[in-house]
Amino acid sequence: MNDYIKKILSKLSNPSWAFNSRLDFVNVYGISEDEYLKGVVNFEVKSLKKLKGKFFNTDSYENSGTYDFIFKITEVNFTKYVKGSVSLDHSLFGEMIDVYVTIEPNASFVSLGDGETYYITDEFISDSLIGWEVEGETKDVIEDIILTEASSVLNNIRTYDILQLYIQYPEA
């Protein structure tokens, strides 16, 4: 990573410098595709890989709402797609970061609708009427935790725009 990219990333640790779009790397800072992929995206991948194998408990994070589970990051990979081959709304050059997560057994949440506790399992996600909603909220909680833990810069540079989470839910 060159000094210019290091300087940009150090400035972006301040939330007041947060991006509105990942295009700011090109439009505001004028960096090339190579600098972007080898500097910025490589920094993001390395930051996330440091979390591989660690366990995270939602009880330790105030933004996890009524979700109560422990998860572990099992793999982090960088993929560069050919634009047009897949939908890449926020990707600049076809870049995506794939993060694989395993949720430990006894994962649960309390429904605000009926006050009941539900267990999050592969079966619940695929078969319940609200499985799609729980899956989305679970992804949001995990994404928030890992981006916060990896580096304060990642939220400011909108890493979530190029993050794909693959979650292995506990078996029913």
C-alpha positions, 0 to 999 in steps of 0.5 A: 500500500502506497503512502497516499492510500495510507494517508487517505485511510488514516483521514477516514478513521474520523467519522466526519470524513465518512464517504457518501459513496465508494466512488469518492475514492475515484472522484474525490481522491483520484486513485486508480483501479490498481491503487484501489484494489491493492490498497483499499480493498486489500486493507479491508480484506486484511482487517476482516481476516484478523477476525477469522476464528474469533467468537463474537457474542451479541450480548456484548453489542448494544445494537444487537436488539433482542438477538442473542447468539454467538458466531464465528468468522470461518473464512474471508475471501476477495472476489473480483467479478466481471461487471455485468456478470452479477449485480454489483450496485455499489462495487466500483471494479467488480470487487466483493468481500465474501465473509463466511460465518457460523452461528453457534447452537441456541441462537435466539431472538425475542419477537417484539410482536408477541414477546416470544423467544424463537430459536434461529435455526436453518429450518426456522430461516427457510420454513417460517413466515418471518424467516426472511426477516430474521435472516436479514436482521441477523445479517445486519447484526453480524455485519455491524459487529464485524465492521466495528471490530475489524477497524473504525475505518470500515464503516466510514468507507462503506465496506458494507457495500461490497460485503457478502455474508454467508451464514451457516445457521444451527441445525434444527 
